[in-house]
Structure formats: structure tokens, C-alpha cells
Amino acid sequence: MKKRFFLRTLVGAMAVAAIGFQAPQVRAAEEPFKVGLIVPMTGAFASTGRQVYAGAQAYMEHHGDTVAGRKVEIILKDDGGVAANSRKLAQELIVNDDVDVIAGFGLTPIALAVAPVATESETPMVIMAAQTQTVTDASPFITRTSGTIKQVTSGIAQWAVENDIKTAVTLVSDYAPGYESEESFKKYFIAGGGKILEEIRVPMRNPDFAPFLQRVRDLKPEALFVMLPSGPGAALMKQYGQRGLAEAGIKLIGHGAITDDDNLNEGGEAALGAITSDYYSNNHDSELNRKFKETYKKFDPTSRANFFGVAGYDGMQLIYEALKKSDGKAEGMALVDAMKGLSFESPRGPVTLDPEYRDFIQNIYMREVKKVGDEYHNVEFDVIENVNAVGEAK
């Protein structure tokens, strides 16, 4: 029988020890199928974890807890948004809980920290949040049900060019997704004749945007392109309004995380008119999305479903469909192979797991923040269909 070795962190030490255990075997169909969900439920990025978990629960509410003869169980673990915690939790879930899949992963550094664990233990890893395009390269066991930075940013860059914006400043968080978004926007924008006046990077956690926004106002670009993690966008929009950038004729555009549906109302009037691109809007007009939003509220009544909520929903859908395809028997790389090429209808629209990139080919929607009733929403006004992980329309 084939052996494999899995690196397990020792408590209270930086050293690791190699632990041998059996390679994946085809399990009896009646054995439960365990999903270890690792997300931040506390800390600065807790909203991401709540979204993913509620979305996953919503899918199981719609489709039951049994598929292809296997009872599905979610084992939730809170990593607090700290990569070292995530790696340790992944190891424990695989060694102690014997999970079949690890899933979640709120930030790129977390996904990259856990990727070697997935490879060494031959455990499928379904990313439901982290969006840096190259994350899937970190392990052949990774698939992703959110989107990529390049995929999402390509839409807003094309919109800027098509709407004759000639000058822009980029403002991004100082971490990998920020850099990737900055580069992607610059590539499309400059190729279309645009000019980047300055590239600004801000701290990822608890940034004070005031001095950066004052610098933007002094530069007087036609547009400010922004990419931040989900959460800080509301604070940026408030300061954008307070600093008078809109009155100065500086258009706010960016990756959809800055107008996150979950906290968009916190941005207030300053958010109105912001243009973003993303793979999902809470306001998306479809019967499945209405059903999803209604069920989501049962599990997280205090928030509004966003792109991470739908990624949690579709992460479970990807797992269920792969189990159906394999009659509940596949695990390890066989389960990943069963996921490749799967197509289904999501609350966001049609998706296909691209066998090449192991990311969804999906629609990217152009949205404008408008007031709908008493709330602010990302209202879709255009769509780029079937965009792959590197931002190419297929």
C-alpha cells in the first residue's frame, strides 16, 4: 500500500515532524463525507467567514445533507485570519478528524500557507474566498469557487478605457491581491491609452486613508482605482466623500470588494455612483439568487449575502456535484478530477470549473452603486460573459 508523509506542526515548537499515514482509499459509500471549513469567524476579517459559512449552510438547506449515499458534515474552524492558525487547523482536521476536503480560506496568505498541507496529505482544498490568481498553482489539489483578481479587474479596466478615462491613480492594499489588481488594471488601462499618475499602496489592516486620499486629490486624476480586502471599503468611501474627491471630478472605480454588499450601507451617500466589476451582486436578478438570499438570511440574519456568501454556496455545490459524478466514492485527486469541467447554475449565473486553471469560468458584471428603497446596492448594468481566471472572455 502506498505511503505518504504529512508534515504536522508540534505544539509550542517551530519544528515539524513527519507523520506517515495511509494514502486515500475508496471509502464505503455509507461513510460520512467530512468538509473541514477553515475561515475567520473572529477578528478583522470575520465577515468573510460568516459569509462563507452561511452560504455553505444555505446550499445544504436547499439540497439536504446527503449526496450519492454519503452524509455530508461540515466541521467549522475559526482561524482568526491568521495563516499560522490556518495551517495548524488544516493539519488537525486531516489527522484527527479525517476530513475528506478542506475548504474556506479567507485571504491569500492563508491559502498559500495551507497549500503544502493539501499536497502532502493529498487532500482536496476548495478555496471559497482568497482571490490571487496564482493560488491554484500552489497545489494540484486546489480548486476555487470565488474568483480571481485578474478575472474581476479586467472588467473595470475595460470600462474605464471604453468611457474615455485618460488618467488614473491606483490605490491598493499592500499585499499580493493588491499588487495583482494594480498590475492587471495598469495592463488594460495603459494598453487602451490611459496614463497612471501614481501607484499608492496602503496597509492591509486598519489603514487611515486620509493622507492617501489627499494625495489623490492633489494629483487630480479623472479616476481613482481601488482594491482593498472586503471590509475597509466603507471607511474609504466615507473619507472619499469627506475629502471632496467626487466634487473634484475624481470618479471612484475598482474591484467589487470596495462596494462589498455586506457593508455597502455603511458607506452612505459617498458610495453613490461608484463603478465596480465583480462576479456577483446581491441585487442580481434571478430566481435562484432570490431563493439563495432568503435562505442565507436564516443562517446570518445580520448581514447581506455577498460574493463570499455565494462562493460558500457554490463550494458546497462543487463538492456535491463531484460526489454525484463519482457515485460518492472519489476522494483525493480522483475527487479533484471529478470537479474539473463541471458546469451548473449558481445564484451568480452559469459557472464552469475550468480544467486548466481549476477556477470558474463565469460572468463578470459591471455595477453602479445606487439607492434601492432605503438601501444601497450594486446595480448591474452590463456583463462580460464567460471570463476565465486570467481575465480572458472565452
ChimeraX attribute file (.defattr): number of C-alpha atoms within 10 A of each C-alpha:
attribute: neighborCount
match mode: 1-to-1
recipient: residues
	/A:1	6
	/A:2	7
	/A:3	9
	/A:4	15
	/A:5	15
	/A:6	21
	/A:7	16
	/A:8	19
	/A:9	18
	/A:10	11
	/A:11	9
	/A:12	6
	/A:13	7
	/A:14	7
	/A:15	10
	/A:16	12
	/A:17	11
	/A:18	11
	/A:19	11
	/A:20	12
	/A:21	13
	/A:22	11
	/A:23	15
	/A:24	18
	/A:25	11
	/A:26	12
	/A:27	13
	/A:28	11
	/A:29	16
	/A:30	13
	/A:31	13
	/A:32	18
	/A:33	26
	/A:34	20
	/A:35	26
	/A:36	26
	/A:37	30
	/A:38	30
	/A:39	31
	/A:40	26
	/A:41	22
	/A:42	15
	/A:43	13
	/A:44	15
	/A:45	21
	/A:46	18
	/A:47	23
	/A:48	28
	/A:49	31
	/A:50	22
	/A:51	29
	/A:52	33
	/A:53	28
	/A:54	25
	/A:55	31
	/A:56	26
	/A:57	24
	/A:58	28
	/A:59	22
	/A:60	19
	/A:61	15
	/A:62	12
	/A:63	13
	/A:64	12
	/A:65	17
	/A:66	15
	/A:67	20
	/A:68	17
	/A:69	17
	/A:70	21
	/A:71	16
	/A:72	19
	/A:73	15
	/A:74	20
	/A:75	14
	/A:76	17
	/A:77	19
	/A:78	18
	/A:79	26
	/A:80	20
	/A:81	24
	/A:82	18
	/A:83	20
	/A:84	15
	/A:85	18
	/A:86	25
	/A:87	24
	/A:88	18
	/A:89	21
	/A:90	29
	/A:91	22
	/A:92	16
	/A:93	23
	/A:94	23
	/A:95	15
	/A:96	9
	/A:97	14
	/A:98	14
	/A:99	22
	/A:100	21
	/A:101	26
	/A:102	27
	/A:103	27
	/A:104	32
	/A:105	30
	/A:106	32
	/A:107	25
	/A:108	20
	/A:109	20
	/A:110	22
	/A:111	27
	/A:112	21
	/A:113	20
	/A:114	24
	/A:115	23
	/A:116	18
	/A:117	23
	/A:118	25
	/A:119	19
	/A:120	14
	/A:121	22
	/A:122	23
	/A:123	26
	/A:124	28
	/A:125	31
	/A:126	29
	/A:127	29
	/A:128	34
	/A:129	30
	/A:130	25
	/A:131	27
	/A:132	25
	/A:133	23
	/A:134	18
	/A:135	19
	/A:136	22
	/A:137	14
	/A:138	16
	/A:139	19
	/A:140	19
	/A:141	27
	/A:142	25
	/A:143	28
	/A:144	28
	/A:145	29
	/A:146	24
	/A:147	29
	/A:148	27
	/A:149	29
	/A:150	26
	/A:151	28
	/A:152	31
	/A:153	29
	/A:154	27
	/A:155	28
	/A:156	26
	/A:157	26
	/A:158	14
	/A:159	19
	/A:160	24
	/A:161	18
	/A:162	11
	/A:163	8
	/A:164	12
	/A:165	19
	/A:166	17
	/A:167	22
	/A:168	27
	/A:169	25
	/A:170	25
	/A:171	25
	/A:172	26
	/A:173	22
	/A:174	16
	/A:175	17
	/A:176	18
	/A:177	25
	/A:178	24
	/A:179	18
	/A:180	21
	/A:181	30
	/A:182	25
	/A:183	16
	/A:184	20
	/A:185	28
	/A:186	23
	/A:187	14
	/A:188	20
	/A:189	25
	/A:190	15
	/A:191	11
	/A:192	17
	/A:193	12
	/A:194	19
	/A:195	16
	/A:196	18
	/A:197	14
	/A:198	15
	/A:199	14
	/A:200	17
	/A:201	19
	/A:202	17
	/A:203	13
	/A:204	14
	/A:205	13
	/A:206	10
	/A:207	13
	/A:208	13
	/A:209	18
	/A:210	14
	/A:211	10
	/A:212	15
	/A:213	21
	/A:214	15
	/A:215	13
	/A:216	25
	/A:217	20
	/A:218	11
	/A:219	14
	/A:220	17
	/A:221	23
	/A:222	18
	/A:223	23
	/A:224	22
	/A:225	27
	/A:226	26
	/A:227	28
	/A:228	27
	/A:229	23
	/A:230	24
	/A:231	21
	/A:232	24
	/A:233	22
	/A:234	23
	/A:235	17
	/A:236	23
	/A:237	25
	/A:238	17
	/A:239	18
	/A:240	25
	/A:241	17
	/A:242	13
	/A:243	17
	/A:244	15
	/A:245	24
	/A:246	19
	/A:247	10
	/A:248	13
	/A:249	13
	/A:250	20
	/A:251	19
	/A:252	23
	/A:253	25
	/A:254	30
	/A:255	28
	/A:256	31
	/A:257	25
	/A:258	28
	/A:259	36
	/A:260	27
	/A:261	25
	/A:262	24
	/A:263	21
	/A:264	23
	/A:265	17
	/A:266	18
	/A:267	23
	/A:268	16
	/A:269	15
	/A:270	21
	/A:271	29
	/A:272	20
	/A:273	17
	/A:274	20
	/A:275	25
	/A:276	30
	/A:277	30
	/A:278	29
	/A:279	24
	/A:280	31
	/A:281	26
	/A:282	24
	/A:283	20
	/A:284	18
	/A:285	14
	/A:286	13
	/A:287	9
	/A:288	15
	/A:289	21
	/A:290	15
	/A:291	13
	/A:292	24
	/A:293	20
	/A:294	15
	/A:295	19
	/A:296	26
	/A:297	16
	/A:298	13
	/A:299	18
	/A:300	17
	/A:301	12
	/A:302	9
	/A:303	16
	/A:304	18
	/A:305	28
	/A:306	25
	/A:307	28
	/A:308	31
	/A:309	32
	/A:310	32
	/A:311	29
	/A:312	31
	/A:313	28
	/A:314	27
	/A:315	25
	/A:316	25
	/A:317	20
	/A:318	25
	/A:319	22
	/A:320	23
	/A:321	19
	/A:322	25
	/A:323	22
	/A:324	17
	/A:325	16
	/A:326	17
	/A:327	14
	/A:328	24
	/A:329	22
	/A:330	22
	/A:331	23
	/A:332	21
	/A:333	17
	/A:334	16
	/A:335	22
	/A:336	24
	/A:337	18
	/A:338	20
	/A:339	24
	/A:340	20
	/A:341	16
	/A:342	17
	/A:343	16
	/A:344	13
	/A:345	12
	/A:346	20
	/A:347	23
	/A:348	25
	/A:349	18
	/A:350	15
	/A:351	22
	/A:352	22
	/A:353	22
	/A:354	20
	/A:355	17
	/A:356	10
	/A:357	20
	/A:358	25
	/A:359	26
	/A:360	27
	/A:361	28
	/A:362	27
	/A:363	23
	/A:364	29
	/A:365	26
	/A:366	24
	/A:367	25
	/A:368	21
	/A:369	21
	/A:370	17
	/A:371	17
	/A:372	11
	/A:373	7
	/A:374	7
	/A:375	11
	/A:376	22
	/A:377	25
	/A:378	31
	/A:379	21
	/A:380	23
	/A:381	9
	/A:382	14
	/A:383	15
	/A:384	17
	/A:385	16
	/A:386	18
	/A:387	23
	/A:388	26
	/A:389	25
	/A:390	19
	/A:391	20
	/A:392	15
	/A:393	16
	/A:394	10
